[in-house]
Amino acid sequence: MGQIGLDTEFDIIVVGAGGSGLAAAVSAAQNGARVLVLEKQARSGGTTGIAVGSFTAAGTSLQASADINDSVTDHAIDAGRFAPQEIEAHNNHELREFFLEHAAETLQWLMGMGLTFHGPVPEPPNRVPRMHNVVPRAEAYIATLCSQLTRFGGTLRENADVQSLIQDADQRVIGVRVHYNGTLHEVSAVRGVVLAAGDYASAPDLIARFKGTEYSHVQGINPHARGDGHRMVEAAGGSLTNMGITYGPELRFVVSKRGSLLTRLPAGSLMNRLSRWLLPLVPDGLVRAMTKRLLVTWQHPEDSLFDDGAILVNREGLRFCDERQTPERELKVAAQPAGDAFLLLNEQLIRKYSAWPCFVSTAPRIAYAYVHDYLRLRPDVTVKGSLRRVASVHGIPASALERSAADAFPEQSEDWVLMGPVRSWFTTTEGGAAISQRFEVLDENGEAIRGLYAVGQTGLGGQILWGHGLHIAWAMTSGRLAGRHLASAAAESK
Ligand SMILES: Cc1cc2nc3c(=O)[nH]c(=O)nc-3n(C[C@H](O)[C@H](O)[C@H](O)COP(=O)(O)OP(=O)(O)OC[C@H]3O[C@@H](n4cnc5c(N)ncnc54)[C@H](O)[C@@H]3O)c2cc1C
C-alpha cells in the first residue's frame, strides 16, 4: 500500500466532496475533529455543484424578515403534498420531520459562512414562501464549504477514488481503500466513515436491478452519479430503501457547451460578499431574469406543449411515440438511435407559447420561459424558420420532417420552431441507505453497522423529498448534523 501524502489516520473520513460531504466535513472540523474528505473527481462539487441551488425550509430568519409566519408542523404536512400518492406512501415520516426541524438552523449556519440567499419565494402547495435560492448559483455552496474546510484544518484530496470500506473482524468500519496518484492506499478512520457519494442516476446496472431494465438507457444528468456509496452500504451489510424511486425520467434540453452567463460568474467568497451587499438593491425583476437564465439551462419542456399538439421527431425526421404518454415517451426517446429527439412547433403553437399562461418551462412562480426566451437565451437548442431550414441546422432529412409535419398539423405554417435535442434524464434517484437519526447505516434488522454513516443522497433513509429545495436542504442538514455528532463522539473518546 502506498502513502497518501498525509497522515494515514483520521478521526473521520468523508467519501465525496459534494454538498453533504463538505457540510459533514466542515461541521466535524469546526467541532475539533481530524477530517479527511476524498473526492473521486478532479473537482469537488458533485450534483450539488451543478444544481440551481434552492434550499427549502420553514422558520428561517429570512422568512421572519419578510413577516412570514411559518412552522415545521405545517411544512411537514405540505412536504407530503408534492409527490404522487403512490410515491409519498413510501415516505419515512419520522426522519423527514426530524430533518425539517433542523433545516432552518442549517440555513443560518450557511449564512453565517457568508452565503447569500434570495427569497423566500413561493412554491405551491407550500402554503407560505419557503424556497431560498443561493446567489449566484449552487456552486457557491461548494466554494464556501471548501474554504471553511481549509480554515478549520480539514484535508481534502481530489482525484481520490474510494474503492471499498475496511472492516475489522467484528464488522466495524475502520477505514477505506482509496485509489490516489496511481496507487491503492489504506486510510484509517478512528470514529467512522461518512458515505456522501451522491446518487446512482448514472448507474444503469443499479437502475436495471431496482427499477427495471427498460429504464437502463435513461441517463443521469450528473454522469458521475454512479452509486458507489450505495454499493459500499450493501457490501458492508447495510440496508437500502426506496431504490426503485427516481426523480424522472424527464425530457430536458441538452446543456449548452458554453454554459449561461450565470454559470460563468465566479461563485467564490468575494462573489458571496458582493451578493450580500448588492442583493437588497437588485430589483426583483432582475433576479427573475437571472433565474430565467438558469431555467433555460436545465428545465424540462412542459407537458402542456404535447397536450396542445407539439410533436417529437428523431434525427431521421420521424415521429416515434405518443407524446402524451409518459414515461413511455421518455423511454422511447432514450431508445432512439442517437438517444435524443426534437420538439416541433407550428406557428399556432409558437404564438400560444409566447405569453402567459402557456410557457415552455418554469420554476413555478419564480420565472417562466417562453419560445422567444429560448430563441434568445438558448439558440443552440431553438431554431426558427421554414421546415427546410430548421431541418438543415441539425442534419435532419427535410423531406421526412415535412411528411411528419404534414401528418401531425392540419394547417401549414411558414415558420416553425424546432427545439432540441432533448434527452431523457433522471434528475436524481431517491433510494438510499436506511439510517438512524444519528446517521448510522442500519442493517435489515435495524441494527447500526458500527463506524458507518451516510448523508445526502446516499443516506436518504426512505424520505420522499419531492418539490424544489429539499434535496439540498437535506444534503446540508444531514452533513452538518452527522459531522457534529461524529466530532463530539471523537472528543469523548480522547
Ligand atoms: C440539474 C439539477 C438541479 C438541481 N437543483 C436542485 C435545487 O435547486 N435544489 C435542491 O434541493 N436540489 C436540487 N437538485 C438535487 C440536488 O442537487 C442533489 O440531490 C444534492 O445536491 C445531492 O447532494 P449529495 O451531497 O448527496 O451528492 P453530490 O453533490 O452528488 O456529491 C457526491 C460526491 O461524491 C463523489 N463520489 C462518488 N463516489 C465516490 C467515490 N467512490 N470516491 C470518492 N468520491 C466519490 C462524487 O464525485 C460527488 O462529488 C438538482 C439536481 C440536478 C441534477
The ligand as an SDF file (V2000), in Angstrom:
LIG
                    3D

 53 58  0  0  0  0  0  0  0  0999 V2000
  -29.7050   19.9600  -12.6230 C   0  0  0  0  0  0  0  0  0  0  0  0
  -30.0530   19.7260  -11.2040 C   0  0  0  0  0  0  0  0  0  0  0  0
  -30.5350   20.7920  -10.4520 C   0  0  0  0  0  0  0  0  0  0  0  0
  -30.8650   20.5780   -9.1110 C   0  0  0  0  0  0  0  0  0  0  0  0
  -31.2940   21.6530   -8.3940 N   0  0  0  0  0  0  0  0  0  0  0  0
  -31.6240   21.4640   -7.0910 C   0  0  0  0  0  0  0  0  0  0  0  0
  -32.0190   22.5730   -6.2980 C   0  0  0  0  0  0  0  0  0  0  0  0
  -32.0130   23.7140   -6.7260 O   0  0  0  0  0  0  0  0  0  0  0  0
  -32.3930   22.3340   -5.0070 N   0  0  0  0  0  0  0  0  0  0  0  0
  -32.3630   21.0750   -4.4650 C   0  0  0  0  0  0  0  0  0  0  0  0
  -32.7150   20.9080   -3.2940 O   0  0  0  0  0  0  0  0  0  0  0  0
  -31.9310   20.0140   -5.1940 N   0  0  0  0  0  0  0  0  0  0  0  0
  -31.5400   20.1870   -6.4750 C   0  0  0  0  0  0  0  0  0  0  0  0
  -31.0780   19.1210   -7.1840 N   0  0  0  0  0  0  0  0  0  0  0  0
  -30.7750   17.8680   -6.4640 C   0  0  0  0  0  0  0  0  0  0  0  0
  -29.5710   18.1060   -5.5310 C   0  0  0  0  0  0  0  0  0  0  0  0
  -28.6360   18.9490   -6.1700 O   0  0  0  0  0  0  0  0  0  0  0  0
  -28.8590   16.8210   -5.1110 C   0  0  0  0  0  0  0  0  0  0  0  0
  -29.7770   15.8400   -4.7110 O   0  0  0  0  0  0  0  0  0  0  0  0
  -27.9090   17.0880   -3.9280 C   0  0  0  0  0  0  0  0  0  0  0  0
  -27.1400   18.2490   -4.1680 O   0  0  0  0  0  0  0  0  0  0  0  0
  -27.0010   15.8850   -3.7160 C   0  0  0  0  0  0  0  0  0  0  0  0
  -26.0040   16.1670   -2.7820 O   0  0  0  0  0  0  0  0  0  0  0  0
  -25.0280   14.9980   -2.2910 P   0  0  0  0  0  0  0  0  0  0  0  0
  -24.0100   15.5880   -1.4230 O   0  0  0  0  0  0  0  0  0  0  0  0
  -25.8420   13.8670   -1.7660 O   0  0  0  0  0  0  0  0  0  0  0  0
  -24.3590   14.4220   -3.6350 O   0  0  0  0  0  0  0  0  0  0  0  0
  -23.3440   15.1260   -4.6420 P   0  0  0  0  0  0  0  0  0  0  0  0
  -23.4330   16.5970   -4.5820 O   0  0  0  0  0  0  0  0  0  0  0  0
  -23.5520   14.4670   -5.9620 O   0  0  0  0  0  0  0  0  0  0  0  0
  -21.9120   14.7080   -4.0770 O   0  0  0  0  0  0  0  0  0  0  0  0
  -21.4290   13.3960   -4.1430 C   0  0  0  0  0  0  0  0  0  0  0  0
  -19.9220   13.4480   -4.3660 C   0  0  0  0  0  0  0  0  0  0  0  0
  -19.3440   12.1640   -4.0930 O   0  0  0  0  0  0  0  0  0  0  0  0
  -18.3360   11.9130   -5.0410 C   0  0  0  0  0  0  0  0  0  0  0  0
  -18.0920   10.4680   -5.0940 N   0  0  0  0  0  0  0  0  0  0  0  0
  -18.9190    9.4940   -5.5470 C   0  0  0  0  0  0  0  0  0  0  0  0
  -18.3430    8.2920   -5.4520 N   0  0  0  0  0  0  0  0  0  0  0  0
  -17.1110    8.4870   -4.8960 C   0  0  0  0  0  0  0  0  0  0  0  0
  -16.0370    7.6140   -4.5660 C   0  0  0  0  0  0  0  0  0  0  0  0
  -16.0990    6.2950   -4.8040 N   0  0  0  0  0  0  0  0  0  0  0  0
  -14.9070    8.1520   -4.0300 N   0  0  0  0  0  0  0  0  0  0  0  0
  -14.8040    9.4860   -3.8080 C   0  0  0  0  0  0  0  0  0  0  0  0
  -15.7990   10.3660   -4.1380 N   0  0  0  0  0  0  0  0  0  0  0  0
  -16.9360    9.8640   -4.6660 C   0  0  0  0  0  0  0  0  0  0  0  0
  -18.9350   12.4840   -6.3170 C   0  0  0  0  0  0  0  0  0  0  0  0
  -17.9680   12.6760   -7.3250 O   0  0  0  0  0  0  0  0  0  0  0  0
  -19.5590   13.7740   -5.8090 C   0  0  0  0  0  0  0  0  0  0  0  0
  -18.6560   14.8450   -5.8430 O   0  0  0  0  0  0  0  0  0  0  0  0
  -30.7320   19.2940   -8.5320 C   0  0  0  0  0  0  0  0  0  0  0  0
  -30.2270   18.2310   -9.2840 C   0  0  0  0  0  0  0  0  0  0  0  0
  -29.8860   18.4450  -10.6100 C   0  0  0  0  0  0  0  0  0  0  0  0
  -29.3400   17.2990  -11.4090 C   0  0  0  0  0  0  0  0  0  0  0  0
  1  2  1  0
  2  3  1  0
  2 52  2  0
  3  4  2  0
  4  5  1  0
  4 50  1  0
  5  6  2  0
  6  7  1  0
  6 13  1  0
  7  8  2  0
  7  9  1  0
  9 10  1  0
 10 11  2  0
 10 12  1  0
 12 13  2  0
 13 14  1  0
 14 15  1  0
 14 50  1  0
 15 16  1  0
 16 17  1  0
 16 18  1  0
 18 19  1  0
 18 20  1  0
 20 21  1  0
 20 22  1  0
 22 23  1  0
 23 24  1  0
 24 25  2  0
 24 26  1  0
 24 27  1  0
 27 28  1  0
 28 29  2  0
 28 30  1  0
 28 31  1  0
 31 32  1  0
 32 33  1  0
 33 34  1  0
 33 48  1  0
 34 35  1  0
 35 36  1  0
 35 46  1  0
 36 37  1  0
 36 45  1  0
 37 38  2  0
 38 39  1  0
 39 40  1  0
 39 45  2  0
 40 41  1  0
 40 42  2  0
 42 43  1  0
 43 44  2  0
 44 45  1  0
 46 47  1  0
 46 48  1  0
 48 49  1  0
 50 51  2  0
 51 52  1  0
 52 53  1  0
M  END
$$$$
